[in-house]
Amino acid sequence: MRFLVDAQLPPALARWIERQGHEAAHVTDIGYGTSSDALIRRFCEREGMVLVTKDQDFLPHAAAAQRATGPAVVWLRKGNCSNGSLLTWLTVLWPDILARLQAGEKLVEVHA
Protein backbone atom coordinates (compact mmCIF):
# COMPACT_ATOMS: atom_id res chain seq x y z
CA MET A 1 0.00 0.00 0.00
CA ARG A 2 1.01 3.60 -0.55
CA PHE A 3 0.46 6.28 2.10
CA LEU A 4 0.68 10.06 2.25
CA VAL A 5 1.04 11.56 5.73
CA ASP A 6 -0.64 14.95 6.18
CA ALA A 7 1.05 18.10 7.52
CA GLN A 8 -0.18 17.97 11.13
CA LEU A 9 1.47 14.58 11.61
CA PRO A 10 5.25 14.16 11.85
CA PRO A 11 7.47 13.08 8.95
CA ALA A 12 8.66 10.34 11.34
CA LEU A 13 5.29 8.64 10.78
CA ALA A 14 6.00 8.29 7.06
CA ARG A 15 9.39 6.74 7.85
CA TRP A 16 7.71 4.36 10.34
CA ILE A 17 5.15 3.28 7.70
CA GLU A 18 8.04 2.57 5.32
CA ARG A 19 9.64 0.35 7.97
CA GLN A 20 6.35 -1.59 8.09
CA GLY A 21 6.93 -2.49 4.43
CA HIS A 22 4.81 0.13 2.66
CA GLU A 23 5.58 3.09 0.46
CA ALA A 24 5.04 6.36 2.32
CA ALA A 25 5.75 10.06 2.03
CA HIS A 26 5.04 13.10 4.14
CA VAL A 27 3.40 16.06 2.37
CA THR A 28 6.62 18.04 2.89
CA ASP A 29 8.57 15.32 1.03
CA ILE A 30 6.57 16.08 -2.12
CA GLY A 31 6.37 19.86 -1.75
CA TYR A 32 2.73 19.87 -0.58
CA GLY A 33 3.34 21.01 3.00
CA THR A 34 1.17 24.11 2.64
CA SER A 35 -1.17 22.84 -0.09
CA SER A 36 -4.94 22.90 0.14
CA ASP A 37 -6.89 19.86 1.27
CA ALA A 38 -8.41 19.57 -2.21
CA LEU A 39 -4.98 19.48 -3.87
CA ILE A 40 -3.73 16.85 -1.43
CA ARG A 41 -6.86 14.76 -1.99
CA ARG A 42 -6.43 14.94 -5.77
CA PHE A 43 -2.76 13.98 -5.44
CA CYS A 44 -3.69 10.91 -3.36
CA GLU A 45 -6.39 9.95 -5.84
CA ARG A 46 -4.07 10.33 -8.83
CA GLU A 47 -1.20 8.45 -7.17
CA GLY A 48 -3.33 5.74 -5.55
CA MET A 49 -2.30 6.72 -2.03
CA VAL A 50 -4.10 6.46 1.29
CA LEU A 51 -4.13 9.75 3.21
CA VAL A 52 -3.17 9.55 6.89
CA THR A 53 -4.41 12.64 8.73
CA LYS A 54 -5.59 14.14 12.01
CA ASP A 55 -7.48 16.84 10.11
CA GLN A 56 -11.25 16.42 10.28
CA ASP A 57 -11.50 18.76 7.27
CA PHE A 58 -10.80 15.67 5.14
CA LEU A 59 -13.97 13.93 6.32
CA PRO A 60 -16.16 15.37 3.53
CA HIS A 61 -13.55 14.11 1.05
CA ALA A 62 -13.66 10.67 2.67
CA ALA A 63 -17.46 10.63 2.57
CA ALA A 64 -17.36 11.51 -1.12
CA ALA A 65 -14.78 8.79 -1.68
CA GLN A 66 -17.14 6.20 -0.24
CA ARG A 67 -19.52 6.96 -3.10
CA ALA A 68 -16.85 7.26 -5.80
CA THR A 69 -13.24 6.42 -6.51
CA GLY A 70 -11.54 8.94 -4.20
CA PRO A 71 -8.65 8.06 -1.91
CA ALA A 72 -9.06 6.22 1.36
CA VAL A 73 -8.46 8.24 4.52
CA VAL A 74 -7.02 7.03 7.83
CA TRP A 75 -8.25 9.56 10.39
CA LEU A 76 -6.15 9.44 13.56
CA ARG A 77 -8.11 10.77 16.51
CA LYS A 78 -5.41 11.22 19.09
CA GLY A 79 -4.54 14.43 20.88
CA ASN A 80 -1.14 16.03 20.90
CA CYS A 81 1.58 13.57 21.84
CA SER A 82 5.22 12.83 21.26
CA ASN A 83 6.35 11.04 18.11
CA GLY A 84 7.29 8.03 20.22
CA SER A 85 3.87 7.87 21.84
CA LEU A 86 2.15 8.15 18.44
CA LEU A 87 4.24 5.36 16.93
CA THR A 88 3.78 3.10 19.96
CA TRP A 89 0.01 3.63 19.75
CA LEU A 90 -0.03 2.85 16.04
CA THR A 91 2.12 -0.27 16.40
CA VAL A 92 -0.75 -2.00 18.19
CA LEU A 93 -3.43 -0.69 15.80
CA TRP A 94 -1.61 -0.99 12.47
CA PRO A 95 -2.67 -4.57 11.58
CA ASP A 96 -6.34 -3.64 12.03
CA ILE A 97 -5.93 -0.44 10.01
CA LEU A 98 -4.38 -2.39 7.14
CA ALA A 99 -7.08 -5.08 7.29
CA ARG A 100 -9.82 -2.47 7.11
CA LEU A 101 -8.17 -0.76 4.14
CA GLN A 102 -7.67 -4.08 2.37
CA ALA A 103 -11.36 -4.85 2.95
CA GLY A 104 -12.20 -1.69 1.00
CA GLU A 105 -13.04 0.78 3.77
CA LYS A 106 -12.58 4.34 2.53
CA LEU A 107 -12.64 5.97 5.97
CA VAL A 108 -10.74 4.26 8.77
CA GLU A 109 -11.32 6.21 11.97
CA VAL A 110 -8.82 5.36 14.70
CA HIS A 111 -9.60 6.50 18.26
CA ALA A 112 -7.12 6.95 21.09
C-alpha positions in Angstrom: 0.0 0.0 0.0 1.0 3.6 -0.6 0.5 6.3 2.1 0.7 10.1 2.3 1.0 11.6 5.7 -0.6 15.0 6.2 1.0 18.1 7.5 -0.2 18.0 11.1 1.5 14.6 11.6 5.3 14.2 11.9 7.5 13.1 9.0 8.7 10.3 11.3 5.3 8.6 10.8 6.0 8.3 7.1 9.4 6.7 7.9 7.7 4.4 10.3 5.2 3.3 7.7 8.0 2.6 5.3 9.6 0.3 8.0 6.4 -1.6 8.1 6.9 -2.5 4.4 4.8 0.1 2.7 5.6 3.1 0.5 5.0 6.4 2.3 5.7 10.1 2.0 5.0 13.1 4.1 3.4 16.1 2.4 6.6 18.0 2.9 8.6 15.3 1.0 6.6 16.1 -2.1 6.4 19.9 -1.8 2.7 19.9 -0.6 3.3 21.0 3.0 1.2 24.1 2.6 -1.2 22.8 -0.1 -4.9 22.9 0.1 -6.9 19.9 1.3 -8.4 19.6 -2.2 -5.0 19.5 -3.9 -3.7 16.9 -1.4 -6.9 14.8 -2.0 -6.4 14.9 -5.8 -2.8 14.0 -5.4 -3.7 10.9 -3.4 -6.4 10.0 -5.8 -4.1 10.3 -8.8 -1.2 8.5 -7.2 -3.3 5.7 -5.5 -2.3 6.7 -2.0 -4.1 6.5 1.3 -4.1 9.7 3.2 -3.2 9.6 6.9 -4.4 12.6 8.7 -5.6 14.1 12.0 -7.5 16.8 10.1 -11.2 16.4 10.3 -11.5 18.8 7.3 -10.8 15.7 5.1 -14.0 13.9 6.3 -16.2 15.4 3.5 -13.6 14.1 1.1 -13.7 10.7 2.7 -17.5 10.6 2.6 -17.4 11.5 -1.1 -14.8 8.8 -1.7 -17.1 6.2 -0.2 -19.5 7.0 -3.1 -16.8 7.3 -5.8 -13.2 6.4 -6.5 -11.5 8.9 -4.2 -8.7 8.1 -1.9 -9.1 6.2 1.4 -8.5 8.2 4.5 -7.0 7.0 7.8 -8.3 9.6 10.4 -6.1 9.4 13.6 -8.1 10.8 16.5 -5.4 11.2 19.1 -4.5 14.4 20.9 -1.1 16.0 20.9 1.6 13.6 21.8 5.2 12.8 21.3 6.4 11.0 18.1 7.3 8.0 20.2 3.9 7.9 21.8 2.2 8.1 18.4 4.2 5.4 16.9 3.8 3.1 20.0 0.0 3.6 19.8 0.0 2.8 16.0 2.1 -0.3 16.4 -0.8 -2.0 18.2 -3.4 -0.7 15.8 -1.6 -1.0 12.5 -2.7 -4.6 11.6 -6.3 -3.6 12.0 -5.9 -0.4 10.0 -4.4 -2.4 7.1 -7.1 -5.1 7.3 -9.8 -2.5 7.1 -8.2 -0.8 4.1 -7.7 -4.1 2.4 -11.4 -4.8 2.9 -12.2 -1.7 1.0 -13.0 0.8 3.8 -12.6 4.3 2.5 -12.6 6.0 6.0 -10.7 4.3 8.8 -11.3 6.2 12.0 -8.8 5.4 14.7 -9.6 6.5 18.3 -7.1 6.9 21.1 
